[in-house]
Amino acid sequence: MILSSQEIERRLGERSQDGALVIRPYAAECLQPASYDLRLAEDLMLPQGICMLAHSVEQVELPADLAATLRTRSSFGRRGVLVTAGFVDPGFRGQLTLGLVNMGPEPLTIRKHDRVVQMIIHQVAGAGQSYKGRYQDSNGAVGARCDP
């Protein structure tokens, strides 16, 4: 089940047995009917055909019963921008690293606080394990962390 805007608002800060949903800083204009728009934390010049890492302004905390999918907002998708690494596990905490690829016909400048990615929040049936991986508590754009 995808959470509606009303359910996202209800769950924000509400502590349950599975933890609280946190989006900080929260901006009401980013809330959509069934998603929340994530804003870019810094200006980015995105050359054609290149994947660059950026990060969200928002710190996100997902309780054990919620997961999220990241998708390019249609206004940027129409310009050829794709987002990679588009899944956030239950229990994740931190800023979200966004792999952005420009498949459009020209380099693009994306400005700080542009709403580039939408986060679709899903209910996890029979919530189990929470994320405890190497990207927990991410701050800034985090590159691949390979096993030693």
Backbone as CSV, one residue per row, in Angstrom:
resi,resn,N_x,N_y,N_z,CA_x,CA_y,CA_z,C_x,C_y,C_z
1,MET,0.831,-1.171,0.000,0.000,0.000,0.000,0.886,1.249,0.000
2,ILE,0.564,2.196,-0.857,1.262,3.485,-0.908,0.553,4.441,0.045
3,LEU,1.326,5.181,0.830,0.731,6.138,1.752,0.251,7.383,1.014
4,SER,-0.938,7.835,1.346,-1.491,9.079,0.811,-0.874,10.258,1.569
5,SER,-1.096,11.457,1.046,-0.594,12.652,1.732,-1.157,12.743,3.150
6,GLN,-2.433,12.395,3.317,-3.037,12.440,4.648,-2.365,11.455,5.597
7,GLU,-2.048,10.269,5.078,-1.409,9.258,5.919,0.036,9.647,6.227
8,ILE,0.736,10.240,5.264,2.103,10.722,5.519,2.072,11.749,6.633
9,GLU,1.169,12.728,6.536,1.064,13.755,7.582,0.725,13.140,8.932
10,ARG,-0.179,12.176,8.935,-0.565,11.524,10.190,0.617,10.799,10.839
11,ARG,1.402,10.135,9.984,2.513,9.327,10.493,3.740,10.144,10.892
12,LEU,3.869,11.353,10.377,5.047,12.168,10.705,5.121,12.402,12.213
13,GLY,6.196,11.966,12.793,6.416,12.181,14.216,5.613,11.299,15.139
14,GLU,4.653,10.545,14.593,3.860,9.660,15.437,4.689,8.440,15.792
15,ARG,4.887,8.214,17.042,5.682,7.071,17.484,4.761,5.856,17.604
16,SER,5.146,4.778,16.978,4.399,3.529,17.104,5.391,2.450,17.528
17,GLN,4.923,1.236,17.603,5.829,0.136,17.966,6.935,-0.043,16.934
18,ASP,6.701,0.453,15.709,7.695,0.324,14.644,8.566,1.568,14.487
19,GLY,8.376,2.585,15.346,9.153,3.817,15.258,8.362,4.924,14.595
20,ALA,9.002,6.069,14.398,8.338,7.242,13.832,8.838,7.508,12.415
21,LEU,7.953,8.038,11.579,8.341,8.560,10.275,8.831,9.985,10.503
22,VAL,10.041,10.286,10.001,10.617,11.621,10.151,11.066,12.117,8.782
23,ILE,10.692,13.337,8.443,11.209,14.052,7.274,11.575,15.433,7.803
24,ARG,12.891,15.729,7.823,13.357,16.973,8.445,14.410,17.623,7.578
25,PRO,14.284,18.871,7.161,13.154,19.748,7.438,11.969,19.390,6.549
26,TYR,10.799,19.491,7.111,9.556,19.222,6.397,9.098,20.510,5.729
27,ALA,8.609,20.412,4.491,8.071,21.570,3.774,6.714,21.176,3.198
28,ALA,5.665,21.857,3.602,4.308,21.513,3.173,4.167,21.505,1.661
29,GLU,4.901,22.385,0.955,4.784,22.438,-0.509,5.373,21.198,-1.184
30,CYS,6.127,20.400,-0.465,6.712,19.175,-1.025,5.773,17.976,-0.921
31,LEU,4.720,18.103,-0.118,3.779,17.000,0.045,2.855,16.931,-1.174
32,GLN,2.814,15.777,-1.810,1.983,15.527,-2.988,0.883,14.532,-2.609
33,PRO,-0.097,14.278,-3.477,-1.209,13.390,-3.115,-0.787,11.997,-2.633
34,ALA,0.321,11.451,-3.177,0.771,10.116,-2.748,2.295,10.033,-2.727
35,SER,2.953,11.143,-2.399,4.425,11.143,-2.321,4.893,12.412,-1.630
36,TYR,6.188,12.470,-1.425,6.815,13.666,-0.855,8.018,13.998,-1.734
37,ASP,8.104,15.249,-2.207,9.210,15.675,-3.067,10.454,15.961,-2.239
38,LEU,11.572,15.402,-2.669,12.854,15.658,-2.020,13.590,16.751,-2.772
39,ARG,14.237,17.631,-2.018,14.937,18.771,-2.603,16.439,18.511,-2.635
40,LEU,17.080,19.028,-3.663,18.519,18.903,-3.814,19.212,19.830,-2.816
41,ALA,20.272,19.355,-2.169,20.952,20.115,-1.125,21.966,21.123,-1.662
42,GLU,22.312,21.018,-2.949,23.325,21.921,-3.500,23.115,22.080,-4.998
43,ASP,23.660,23.163,-5.564,23.629,23.340,-7.009,24.410,22.205,-7.667
44,LEU,23.946,21.784,-8.835,24.592,20.678,-9.539,24.547,20.937,-11.040
45,MET,25.708,20.860,-11.678,25.789,20.909,-13.137,25.882,19.464,-13.595
46,LEU,24.876,19.001,-14.326,24.770,17.594,-14.718,25.051,17.459,-16.212
47,PRO,26.284,17.019,-16.566,26.624,16.843,-17.985,25.794,15.718,-18.611
48,GLN,25.738,15.695,-19.924,25.029,14.632,-20.643,25.686,13.285,-20.394
49,GLY,24.857,12.250,-20.207,25.336,10.877,-20.137,26.159,10.529,-18.915
50,ILE,26.174,11.362,-17.905,26.999,11.150,-16.711,26.099,10.943,-15.494
51,CYS,26.513,10.028,-14.613,25.838,9.841,-13.332,26.624,10.611,-12.277
52,MET,25.953,11.469,-11.562,26.580,12.219,-10.476,25.799,11.977,-9.196
53,LEU,26.533,11.960,-8.077,25.892,11.782,-6.783,25.596,13.141,-6.174
54,ALA,24.400,13.275,-5.659,23.975,14.455,-4.924,23.220,13.934,-3.696
55,HIS,22.731,14.828,-2.868,21.959,14.368,-1.716,20.787,15.296,-1.446
56,SER,19.842,14.749,-0.715,18.628,15.486,-0.378,18.907,16.466,0.757
57,VAL,18.148,17.544,0.757,18.150,18.460,1.893,17.640,17.710,3.121
58,GLU,16.631,16.884,2.889,15.923,16.230,3.978,16.705,15.078,4.612
59,GLN,16.613,14.999,5.909,16.999,13.810,6.670,15.723,12.984,6.782
60,VAL,15.815,11.702,6.505,14.648,10.835,6.523,14.882,9.713,7.525
61,GLU,13.850,9.372,8.273,13.881,8.195,9.140,12.617,7.400,8.855
62,LEU,12.809,6.157,8.443,11.676,5.282,8.174,11.549,4.269,9.303
63,PRO,10.349,4.116,9.861,10.156,3.075,10.862,10.201,1.698,10.203
64,ALA,10.173,0.659,11.012,10.315,-0.715,10.514,9.172,-1.153,9.618
65,ASP,8.045,-0.444,9.642,6.906,-0.865,8.824,6.728,-0.035,7.555
66,LEU,7.721,0.827,7.225,7.648,1.637,6.011,8.927,1.509,5.192
67,ALA,8.783,1.511,3.871,9.906,1.558,2.926,9.569,2.658,1.923
68,ALA,10.529,3.048,1.107,10.268,4.112,0.132,10.930,3.797,-1.203
69,THR,10.269,4.254,-2.260,10.808,4.187,-3.607,11.085,5.610,-4.056
70,LEU,12.234,5.834,-4.699,12.599,7.156,-5.210,12.428,7.165,-6.716
71,ARG,11.725,8.168,-7.209,11.479,8.318,-8.642,11.777,9.758,-9.043
72,THR,12.222,9.938,-10.274,12.427,11.281,-10.795,11.071,11.966,-10.932
73,ARG,10.978,13.211,-10.487,9.745,13.982,-10.714,9.579,14.180,-12.212
74,SER,8.352,14.193,-12.670,8.094,14.237,-14.107,8.680,15.479,-14.782
75,SER,8.716,16.608,-14.072,9.269,17.823,-14.682,10.749,17.652,-15.032
76,PHE,11.487,16.874,-14.260,12.887,16.597,-14.592,13.006,15.394,-15.522
77,GLY,12.125,14.413,-15.374,12.117,13.268,-16.280,11.901,13.686,-17.720
78,ARG,11.083,14.692,-17.931,10.820,15.195,-19.288,12.037,15.880,-19.890
79,ARG,12.993,16.217,-19.026,14.237,16.827,-19.501,15.355,15.796,-19.611
80,GLY,15.041,14.526,-19.318,16.010,13.451,-19.487,16.740,13.026,-18.228
81,VAL,16.314,13.505,-17.062,16.987,13.141,-15.816,16.402,11.839,-15.270
82,LEU,17.279,10.918,-14.915,16.892,9.658,-14.285,17.535,9.593,-12.901
83,VAL,16.871,8.920,-11.975,17.452,8.707,-10.654,17.799,7.221,-10.513
84,THR,18.975,6.957,-9.933,19.399,5.575,-9.680,19.260,5.301,-8.186
85,ALA,19.517,4.068,-7.787,19.475,3.679,-6.371,18.170,4.134,-5.742
86,GLY,17.081,3.648,-6.272,15.779,4.172,-5.924,14.980,3.442,-4.871
87,PHE,15.609,2.779,-3.902,14.847,2.107,-2.857,15.451,2.426,-1.499
88,VAL,14.573,2.691,-0.527,15.004,2.990,0.845,14.381,1.941,1.762
89,ASP,15.227,1.188,2.436,14.769,0.095,3.296,14.112,0.594,4.573
90,PRO,13.222,-0.238,5.145,12.659,0.083,6.454,13.776,0.278,7.471
91,GLY,13.621,1.259,8.353,14.616,1.505,9.392,15.756,2.418,8.980
92,PHE,15.810,2.847,7.705,16.890,3.733,7.261,16.774,5.090,7.954
93,ARG,17.952,5.664,8.286,18.039,7.022,8.820,19.142,7.754,8.087
94,GLY,18.888,8.989,7.686,19.936,9.820,7.103,19.460,10.620,5.914
95,GLN,20.408,11.379,5.342,20.123,12.057,4.079,20.188,11.008,2.981
96,LEU,19.426,11.229,1.929,19.387,10.260,0.837,20.349,10.675,-0.263
97,THR,21.231,9.750,-0.637,22.127,9.968,-1.769,21.341,9.699,-3.043
98,LEU,21.414,10.637,-3.965,20.669,10.547,-5.213,21.651,10.409,-6.362
99,GLY,21.614,9.294,-7.068,22.396,9.133,-8.293,21.574,9.700,-9.429
100,LEU,22.009,10.808,-9.992,21.259,11.473,-11.058,22.005,11.336,-12.377
101,VAL,21.294,10.907,-13.414,21.858,10.708,-14.749,21.112,11.617,-15.720
102,ASN,21.867,12.327,-16.551,21.280,13.195,-17.565,21.311,12.478,-18.908
103,MET,20.155,12.036,-19.369,20.040,11.395,-20.678,19.463,12.359,-21.710
104,GLY,19.343,13.622,-21.340,18.779,14.627,-22.226,19.783,15.128,-23.253
105,PRO,19.351,16.057,-24.109,20.175,16.521,-25.223,21.233,17.562,-24.861
106,GLU,21.214,18.071,-23.606,22.176,19.113,-23.231,22.469,19.049,-21.739
107,PRO,23.598,19.618,-21.318,23.890,19.674,-19.881,22.779,20.425,-19.146
108,LEU,22.534,20.032,-17.903,21.483,20.659,-17.106,22.053,21.221,-15.818
109,THR,21.568,22.368,-15.432,21.881,22.922,-14.128,20.670,22.699,-13.244
110,ILE,20.899,22.062,-12.122,19.842,21.847,-11.140,20.230,22.686,-9.923
111,ARG,19.316,23.480,-9.444,19.591,24.429,-8.366,19.288,23.847,-6.989
112,LYS,20.026,24.341,-6.015,19.783,23.995,-4.622,18.305,24.231,-4.308
113,HIS,17.697,23.278,-3.645,16.289,23.265,-3.222,15.306,22.949,-4.343
114,ASP,15.802,22.664,-5.571,14.895,22.170,-6.608,14.326,20.821,-6.153
115,ARG,13.057,20.622,-6.385,12.395,19.357,-6.056,12.601,18.414,-7.243
116,VAL,13.585,17.534,-7.136,14.003,16.686,-8.250,13.416,15.280,-8.165
117,VAL,13.311,14.758,-6.968,12.935,13.357,-6.754,11.692,13.288,-5.882
118,GLN,10.800,12.344,-6.189,9.660,12.105,-5.313,9.890,10.802,-4.555
119,MET,9.576,10.850,-3.276,9.699,9.687,-2.406,8.299,9.127,-2.186
120,ILE,8.092,7.917,-2.667,6.812,7.229,-2.513,6.972,6.281,-1.331
121,ILE,6.141,6.446,-0.339,6.285,5.684,0.911,5.285,4.534,0.907
122,HIS,5.792,3.343,1.198,4.997,2.115,1.147,4.897,1.491,2.534
123,GLN,3.744,0.924,2.823,3.555,0.121,4.034,4.181,-1.250,3.779
124,VAL,4.932,-1.761,4.732,5.547,-3.089,4.612,4.696,-4.067,5.423
125,ALA,4.116,-5.038,4.749,3.282,-6.025,5.434,4.155,-6.940,6.283
126,GLY,3.736,-7.192,7.502,4.489,-8.088,8.370,5.897,-7.579,8.608
127,ALA,6.017,-6.315,8.986,7.327,-5.681,9.166,8.280,-6.588,9.931
128,GLY,9.478,-6.678,9.408,10.492,-7.552,10.006,11.721,-6.767,10.408
129,GLN,12.828,-7.037,9.738,14.087,-6.408,10.085,14.155,-4.958,9.631
130,SER,14.883,-4.173,10.391,15.180,-2.795,10.006,16.572,-2.741,9.404
131,TYR,16.784,-1.754,8.548,18.072,-1.558,7.887,19.158,-1.275,8.913
132,LYS,20.271,-1.961,8.774,21.433,-1.749,9.637,22.701,-1.729,8.788
133,GLY,22.561,-1.356,7.522,23.665,-1.418,6.577,24.652,-0.271,6.694
134,ARG,25.569,-0.261,5.765,26.699,0.672,5.793,26.336,2.107,5.442
135,TYR,25.114,2.361,5.021,24.711,3.729,4.679,23.825,4.355,5.760
136,GLN,23.649,3.636,6.881,22.846,4.166,7.975,23.454,5.466,8.489
137,ASP,22.610,6.439,8.811,23.006,7.758,9.318,23.850,8.532,8.307
138,SER,23.567,8.360,7.017,24.279,9.074,5.955,24.133,10.569,6.118
139,ASN,25.211,11.262,5.798,25.209,12.718,5.808,25.930,13.174,4.560
140,GLY,25.224,13.854,3.668,25.812,14.251,2.386,25.706,13.113,1.386
141,ALA,26.258,13.328,0.198,26.265,12.300,-0.850,27.315,11.259,-0.476
142,VAL,26.903,10.008,-0.410,27.795,8.932,0.005,28.026,8.008,-1.189
143,GLY,29.285,7.849,-1.592,29.632,6.951,-2.677,29.544,5.502,-2.252
144,ALA,29.762,4.603,-3.178,29.671,3.165,-2.918,30.657,2.777,-1.833
145,ARG,30.171,2.018,-0.892,31.033,1.481,0.176,31.138,-0.012,-0.065
146,CYS,32.257,-0.431,-0.607,32.444,-1.829,-0.982,32.897,-2.644,0.214
147,ASP,32.562,-3.931,0.171,33.035,-4.840,1.208,34.546,-4.925,1.133
148,PRO,35.210,-5.039,2.308,36.687,-5.126,2.307,37.178,-6.403,1.669
